[in-house]
Amino acid sequence: MKNKTSIALVDYNMGNIQSIKNAFSVFTKNVKVVSKGSEIGTPDAIVVPGVGSFGEGIKNLQQRNMIDPITELSFNGNIPFLGICLGMEFLAQSSTEQGNHDGLGWIPGEIRRIDTNSSTFRVPHMGWNKLDLADNLETVLFQDFDGGESVYFVHSYHLDPQTTDDNIITATTSHGCEITAAVESENIFGTQFHPEKSQGTGLKIIENFVNFADEIN
């Protein structure tokens, strides 16, 4: 059943916004696409998707005056935030993709190119991979999951976490090396994979996020 949870879906010209909107619209009647900071308002949750290069993405967010209101509402406030693919990578402190770039710095770590040291595993990492969920950790996104579910990835860079807080990394996957697949830190969430492309598993993750936003607002 749909609820009235308001979602601000951030459009900064990096990715297929319509597919994300369609997926979230399954669970809430109130999904608003916003393309500049002044349009964000005070939603129940913020979603930042994205495909492309880190530097260009951060630049686009800055030019559209998105970073300050998102930071104030989610990092300094309690509004749930979900970053998808490039949107999750923005959470890191920095990125080495096509130069050195500062991230939002909400999650300790650096975005680095996937290094498989093997011709067997191609980069970009593209396709379905199984999730390895963190042991004995209660999570929001993976509530009612057993582990081993498959989700869809499209990326060449990933989060190299630099933290002693094991609770932040909620899921990993393997593609010639261990890849951080999802993070959670209080009201901040990120998935390196694309839930909107991950069929029933992805929709369940989106539903769990929307329900969380509904519960705390």
N, C-alpha and C positions, 0 to 999 in steps of 0.2 A: 504494500500500500504506500502511495506517495505521501510524504509529509510536506511541511511548508518551510523546511530549512533553507535559508537563503545562501546561495553559493556565488561568490565573486570569482569568475573564471577569467584569468588574466591573459589577454591577447597582446603579445608584443611582436607579432609577425614571425613566430618561430614554431611552426607545427600546425597540425590539423585540429583546430579548435572545435569544429563541428562534431567530430567523432567523440571528443571528450564531453561536449555538451549533451550529446545524445545519450551517452552512458549514464551521466549523472541525472539526466531527466527521467530515467527509469524510476528513481527513488525520491525525487523532490520536484515540486512544481515551480520552484523559484531558482533558476539558474540564469545569472546575468553575466554576459560577456562584457568585460571592461577593458578599454584600450588606453586609458591614461589614469594617473593617480587620483585625480579629482572625481572620478566616477566610482571609485571603490566603495565609499560610504562606510557603513558598519555592518557587514554581512555576518552570518553565523559561521562561515568558513571561507577560506581563500584557497584556490587551486591554481598552481602555476605549472603547466605542462611545458613541453618544448623538445624540439629536435634540431640539432645544428651545433655550431661552435660556441664554446663558452664565452669567449671574448665578445663576439657579436651579440650574444644574448644579453649579457650584462649591460652592454652599451645601449641596447634597445630599451631595457628596463629603465636605465638612467634617463634616457631622452624622453621617455613617457612619464617621468616623475613617479615611478611605481615603487621604488625601493623604500623611501622614507615612510609612506603610509603602511606598506606591508610590514615593515619592521616594527612600527609603533603598535599596530593591531595584533600581530602574532608573536613576535619575539619579545617585545616589551609588555604585551597584553596577553590575553588568553584565548584569542580566536584561533581555532584549529587551522593549520596550514598543511597542505599536501603538495609536495613537489614531485612531478613525474618526469623521469628520464633527465633531460637537461635541467628541469626544475629542481630535481633532487640534487644535482651536482652544484647548483648555485649555493646550497646550504654550507658547502665546505669553506674553508678559510682562503683557499687559493686554487688555481688551475695552471697547468703547464701546457695547455692546448694552444698551439700556435702563439707561443710567447707566454709570459707570466701575467696572470690576471688575479685580482682580488675577488673573492666571493663574498657572500653575506657574512660568513664567519659564525654561523649558528651551530655548526657541527664541527668538532675538531678533525681536521684532515685535509688532504690535498687531492685534487683530481689529476690523475695520471693516465697515460695511454696504457691499455691492456698489454701486458708483456707475457706472452705464453711460452716464449723460448721454444716453439715447436711449429713446424709447418702443418701439423695436423689440425691445429685450431686457428682458424682465420680471423683476422680483424679487418672490418668491424665484426663484432659478435652479433649475429643476426639469427633469430629463430627461437625455438621453444627450449627452455631449460627447467629442470626441477628445482624447487626451493628447498633449502636446508634450514629449517626454522631453529632459532635459538632454543636450547634446552631449558626447561623449567622457568620460562619467562612468559608472563602474562602480557599479551600484546593487544592492541586495539585492532589493527588492520587484519591480523590473522586469527581473530577470535573464531572458534569452532573449526579451525583447520587442524589436520593431522600431520602435515608435513609431506613433502614429496609431490605436492601439486605443481603443475607445469604452468609457466607464464612466458610471455613473449618479450624478447629483448631486441633492441636495435641500438648499438652504441659501440664506440671505439675507446672511450675513456671511462674511468670508474673511480669511485671514492676509495682512496687509501687512508683508512681511519688512523688517527693519531691520538688515541684516548685510552685510558685505563678503565673507562666505564663500559663494561661489557654489555650493559643493558641497552645501550644505544643501538647496536647492531642487532636487528631482530630477524634477519634472514640473509643467507648467502647463497651463491650458486657457484658452479665450477665451469670454467672455460679455459683449460690449460693452466689456470691459476684460480685462487679463490677471489670471488667478486662480491662486494657488498651489494646485496639485492634490495635491502630495505632498512630504514632507520626510523626510530621513534625516540623523541625526547619531550616528555610532557605533552604539549599540544602541537608539536612539530613532527611531521611525518614526511617520509620520502620513499619513493620506489624507483629503482633504476630501470625496471621493466615497465611495460605499458599495460596497465590494467584494462584500459578501454579496448585493447586488442587481444586480451587473454580470456575471452569467452566467459563461461560461467564462473570460473575462479576469479577473474578480474572483476566481474560484476559484484561478487560477494565482498571483495576488498573495498570497492567503492561504497557498497551498502553499509559496511562496518564503519567507514569513515563518516558517512552522512549521519548514521545513527549516533555516533559519538558526538558530532557537532550538535545534534538535536538535544541530546541529554544534558550537555553542559550549558546550553543557552536557555 
